[in-house]
Structure formats: structure tokens, C-alpha cells
Amino acid sequence: MPILVNGELIDDSVVSEEMAAMRPRYEEAMSDMDPLEREIQLKDWARENVIERTLLRQVAMRDPELACGGEGEEEVAQRIQRLFHRITSSVPLPKPKEISEYYRKHKHEMRTPELVHAAHIVKNIDEENTEEQALAAITKIQEQLDAGADFFEVADEHSDCPGGGGDLGWFPRGQMVEEFEEVVFALQPGERSGIFRTAFGYHIAYVIDRRPEGIAEFPDVRDRIEALLLEQKRQQAVESYLDELRAKADVQIIKSA
């Protein structure tokens, strides 16, 4: 059934297209519903999405302050984006108390995997360096380290991946190649590995620190919580704006004769 939104006719095919786009995400969530009821619910949601999108477009196209030249799809999208910015620009940042309270209530959800902070020295095996050359070079480096040379200084001077003392930062399992992880996750803070091989070449690794799996500390997730709460506030502002538009709009569903 077509829809009239403030006098603008929206063909039923637009709602059908919206249903098709929404279906993969919502069908699983509504799997326990009767198939007919599920289809009716999906169509209702799709229709509301189309109505809200139409209302936003109508406002964006009427407001000269949102103009960006032309009325093509890209220009309309830019106008709507500017409208969203206007709606959300005055949303205040979450207060420190809101952030800490969210952490208190949800910290059991904020688990962190086992992490390792490691550095490495690598001699690559590639078109310019044979396996024998790489192994000979890394062996000389190991001799320097065994003699007391500073790992980070040697990494900057001799590694094929220099800079920052070879520091790789913090990482969980699954981020590095398997051969590398097998070595570094077996080391304790302050321990250095022997020479080992990966698909990239020969390495020597040094573990700076480790963190066991557990609940993330508040300072580590504070910025993430702040961003989450801010996005929620912005979404609420948009929803309130849409509610106001919807309440004032003249929306008619044209039923077939």
C-alpha cells in the first residue's frame, strides 16, 4: 500500500525494498514468532523506517542552511548528514559519574584476553636475503645480546624492522603469526627468546610485560565507555527529533479499493 507523507507519495515498492534490506538482520531475532506475524511486524518496521527517512529528507531539502548545491542523491545525503550534525552537536559529553557508573554496572562484560607486550628483532628472508644470510645475521645479533648489548638498541640498529626498539606493543593471541605467538606467549616478562623461524624470516623476541585474561581496568576502557555513552545520547537526540517530526506529520496509508 502506498504512503502519503506530507503530501509526498511513496510507492509500496520502496517499503518492499526496505523489508528486503532489513530481513537478514531481523528474521533470526524474530525466529520464535509465527511466520505471518513476523512478516507483518517486519513490514511495519520497514514502513516506519521509510516514513522517518522521508521526513528527514523533506526537512533537509527545505532548509536553505543545509544546502550544498544540487539535489542529486549525493547532495541529499550530505544535507541529511548536516541535519544529523545539527541535531547532535549540542549533545553534552557524558559526565565522569555517568562513565564510572556504567563501568560499575557493566564491568563484568568488559573482559580482556591474555595480552603480551613484546619487542622483536627480525632478519627477513626475501628476494634480497637468502635463508643462510638471514640466519648468519641473526646469529651475530644473538651473540651481541648474549654479550650484554641492549635489546632495544640492537633492534634499532640491526633489525629489518627498525624503530621504537622493535616494540610491537600489546597484542592478544590471534593477531600475530602462529609461530611467533607460540614463542612469545611462552615467555615471562624480562625473558628473551632464542632464534626462531616464521614465514617472514628469523626472529629474536623479548617480552616486556604480560597481562592475564580478566576484567579490564577502568582507565583502559574509560574512553571507550565515554564514546559509547556519547553515541547513545546522540541516538536519543535523533530519535526525539524524529518523534517530534512524526507527531506533526501528515502520514496516510492508502489502502487499495
C-alpha positions as CSV (number, residue, x, y, z in Angstrom):
1,M,0.0,0.0,0.0
2,P,1.4,3.4,-1.0
3,I,2.0,6.0,1.7
4,L,1.4,9.8,1.6
5,V,4.0,11.6,3.8
6,N,3.1,15.3,4.0
7,G,1.5,15.0,0.5
8,E,4.5,13.1,-1.0
9,L,3.6,9.8,-2.5
10,I,5.9,6.9,-1.5
11,D,5.3,3.7,-3.6
12,D,4.8,0.4,-1.9
13,S,7.9,-0.9,-3.7
14,V,10.1,1.4,-1.5
15,V,8.7,-0.4,1.6
16,S,9.3,-3.8,0.0
17,E,13.0,-2.8,-0.8
18,E,13.4,-1.8,2.9
19,M,11.9,-5.1,4.0
20,A,14.4,-7.0,1.9
21,A,17.3,-4.9,3.3
22,M,16.1,-5.5,6.9
23,R,15.2,-9.2,6.6
24,P,18.6,-10.8,7.2
25,R,19.2,-8.9,10.4
26,Y,15.7,-9.2,11.9
27,E,14.5,-12.7,10.8
28,E,16.8,-14.5,13.2
29,A,15.8,-12.2,16.1
30,M,12.1,-12.9,15.3
31,S,12.5,-16.6,14.7
32,D,10.2,-17.6,17.5
33,M,7.3,-15.6,16.0
34,D,4.5,-17.0,13.8
35,P,5.7,-16.5,10.2
36,L,2.7,-14.4,9.3
37,E,3.1,-12.2,12.4
38,R,6.8,-11.9,11.7
39,E,6.1,-10.7,8.2
40,I,3.5,-8.2,9.4
41,Q,6.0,-6.9,12.1
42,L,8.8,-6.6,9.6
43,K,6.6,-4.6,7.2
44,D,5.5,-2.3,10.0
45,W,9.1,-1.6,10.9
46,A,10.2,-1.1,7.3
47,R,7.3,1.3,6.7
48,E,8.3,3.3,9.7
49,N,11.9,3.5,8.5
50,V,10.7,4.7,5.1
51,I,8.5,7.3,6.7
52,E,11.2,8.6,9.0
53,R,13.7,8.7,6.2
54,T,11.3,10.7,4.1
55,L,10.6,13.2,6.9
56,L,14.3,13.8,7.4
57,R,14.8,14.3,3.6
58,Q,11.9,16.7,3.5
59,V,13.3,18.8,6.3
60,A,16.8,18.7,4.9
61,M,15.7,19.8,1.4
62,R,13.5,22.6,2.7
63,D,16.2,24.2,4.9
64,P,18.4,26.6,2.9
65,E,21.1,26.5,5.6
66,L,21.7,22.8,4.8
67,A,22.1,23.4,1.1
68,C,25.2,22.1,-0.6
69,G,24.5,22.6,-4.2
70,G,22.2,20.4,-6.4
71,E,19.5,17.9,-5.5
72,G,21.1,14.6,-6.6
73,E,21.4,11.6,-4.3
74,E,24.8,12.6,-3.0
75,E,23.7,16.1,-2.3
76,V,20.6,14.9,-0.5
77,A,22.7,12.6,1.6
78,Q,25.0,15.5,2.5
79,R,22.1,17.6,3.5
80,I,20.8,14.9,5.8
81,Q,24.2,14.4,7.3
82,R,24.4,18.1,8.1
83,L,20.9,17.8,9.7
84,F,22.1,15.0,11.9
85,H,25.1,17.1,12.9
86,R,22.8,20.0,13.8
87,I,20.6,17.7,15.9
88,T,23.5,16.1,17.8
89,S,26.0,19.0,18.0
90,S,24.6,20.2,21.3
91,V,24.6,16.8,23.0
92,P,26.8,17.1,26.1
93,L,29.7,14.8,26.8
94,P,28.9,12.1,29.4
95,K,29.7,13.2,32.9
96,P,32.5,11.4,34.8
97,K,30.0,10.0,37.2
98,E,28.0,8.5,34.3
99,I,31.1,6.9,32.9
100,S,32.2,5.4,36.2
101,E,28.6,4.2,36.9
102,Y,28.4,2.5,33.6
103,Y,31.7,0.7,34.3
104,R,30.5,-0.4,37.7
105,K,27.3,-1.9,36.2
106,H,28.9,-3.5,33.1
107,K,32.5,-4.3,34.0
108,H,31.7,-8.0,34.0
109,E,31.1,-7.6,30.3
110,M,34.5,-5.8,29.7
111,R,36.8,-8.8,29.7
112,T,40.2,-8.6,28.1
113,P,42.1,-11.5,26.7
114,E,45.5,-12.6,27.7
115,L,47.9,-9.9,26.4
116,V,51.6,-9.7,25.8
117,H,53.8,-6.6,25.4
118,A,56.7,-7.7,23.3
119,A,59.5,-6.5,21.1
120,H,61.4,-8.3,18.4
121,I,64.4,-8.3,16.1
122,V,63.9,-9.8,12.6
123,K,66.1,-10.6,9.7
124,N,63.9,-11.1,6.7
125,I,64.1,-13.8,4.1
126,D,63.2,-12.4,0.8
127,E,64.4,-11.7,-2.8
128,E,67.4,-9.9,-1.5
129,N,68.3,-12.1,1.6
130,T,68.6,-15.8,1.4
131,E,67.8,-18.1,4.4
132,E,71.5,-18.6,5.0
133,Q,72.3,-14.9,5.0
134,A,69.4,-14.2,7.4
135,L,70.4,-16.9,9.8
136,A,74.0,-15.8,9.8
137,A,72.9,-12.2,10.5
138,I,70.5,-13.1,13.4
139,T,73.2,-15.4,14.9
140,K,75.6,-12.5,15.1
141,I,72.9,-10.4,16.7
142,Q,72.2,-13.1,19.3
143,E,75.9,-13.1,20.1
144,Q,75.8,-9.3,20.8
145,L,72.8,-9.8,23.1
146,D,74.4,-12.7,24.9
147,A,77.4,-10.4,25.5
148,G,75.1,-7.8,27.2
149,A,74.1,-5.5,24.4
150,D,70.8,-3.6,25.0
151,F,68.0,-5.4,23.1
152,F,66.2,-2.2,22.0
153,E,69.3,-0.5,20.8
154,V,70.3,-3.6,18.8
155,A,66.8,-3.8,17.3
156,D,67.0,-0.2,16.1
157,E,70.5,-0.8,14.7
158,H,70.3,-4.2,13.1
159,S,66.6,-5.3,12.7
160,D,65.0,-5.3,9.3
161,C,62.0,-3.8,11.1
162,P,63.7,-0.9,13.0
163,G,62.1,1.9,15.0
164,G,60.9,2.0,18.6
165,G,63.3,-0.6,19.6
166,G,61.4,-3.3,17.8
167,D,58.4,-2.7,20.2
168,L,55.2,-4.4,18.9
169,G,53.0,-3.0,21.7
170,W,50.3,-5.1,23.4
171,F,48.6,-7.9,21.5
172,P,46.4,-10.9,22.2
173,R,46.5,-14.3,20.6
174,G,45.4,-14.4,17.0
175,Q,47.0,-11.1,16.0
176,M,50.5,-12.4,15.1
177,V,51.5,-15.4,13.1
178,E,51.2,-18.7,15.0
179,E,54.9,-19.4,15.2
180,F,55.6,-16.0,16.7
181,E,52.8,-16.3,19.3
182,E,53.9,-19.8,20.3
183,V,57.2,-18.3,21.4
184,V,56.2,-15.0,23.0
185,F,53.3,-16.4,24.9
186,A,55.6,-18.9,26.5
187,L,58.0,-16.2,27.8
188,Q,57.7,-14.3,31.1
189,P,58.4,-10.5,31.4
190,G,62.1,-9.8,31.0
191,E,62.8,-13.1,29.2
192,R,64.3,-13.2,25.7
193,S,63.8,-16.0,23.2
194,G,66.4,-17.8,21.2
195,I,66.4,-17.6,17.4
196,F,63.2,-18.9,15.8
197,R,61.7,-19.0,12.3
198,T,58.5,-17.7,10.9
199,A,57.3,-17.2,7.3
200,F,58.9,-13.7,7.4
201,G,62.4,-14.8,8.5
202,Y,64.4,-15.3,11.7
203,H,63.4,-13.6,14.9
204,I,64.5,-13.0,18.5
205,A,61.7,-11.8,20.8
206,Y,61.7,-10.1,24.2
207,V,58.7,-10.0,26.4
208,I,58.4,-6.6,28.2
209,D,55.2,-7.4,30.2
210,R,52.1,-9.6,30.3
211,R,48.5,-9.3,31.4
212,P,46.3,-12.3,32.2
213,E,42.8,-12.7,30.9
214,G,40.4,-10.8,33.1
215,I,38.2,-7.7,33.6
216,A,39.6,-4.6,32.0
217,E,40.7,-1.9,34.4
218,F,38.6,1.3,34.3
219,P,41.4,3.6,32.9
220,D,41.8,1.1,30.0
221,V,38.1,1.3,28.9
222,R,37.2,4.8,30.1
223,D,37.5,6.4,26.6
224,R,35.6,3.5,25.0
225,I,32.7,3.9,27.6
226,E,32.6,7.7,27.0
227,A,32.3,7.2,23.3
228,L,29.6,4.6,23.7
229,L,27.6,6.8,26.1
230,L,28.0,9.8,23.8
231,E,26.8,7.8,20.8
232,Q,23.8,6.7,22.9
233,K,23.0,10.3,23.7
234,R,23.2,11.3,20.1
235,Q,21.0,8.5,19.0
236,Q,18.4,9.5,21.7
237,A,18.6,13.1,20.4
238,V,17.9,11.9,16.8
239,E,15.0,9.6,18.0
240,S,13.4,12.5,19.9
241,Y,13.7,14.7,16.9
242,L,12.1,12.0,14.7
243,D,9.3,11.6,17.2
244,E,8.6,15.3,17.0
245,L,8.6,15.2,13.2
246,R,6.3,12.1,13.2
247,A,3.8,13.7,15.6
248,K,3.5,16.8,13.4
249,A,3.5,14.9,10.0
250,D,0.5,14.1,7.9
251,V,1.0,10.4,7.1
252,Q,-1.7,8.5,5.3
253,I,-1.5,4.8,4.2
254,I,-3.5,4.5,1.0
255,K,-5.5,1.2,1.1
256,S,-6.4,-0.5,-2.1
257,A,-10.1,-0.3,-3.2
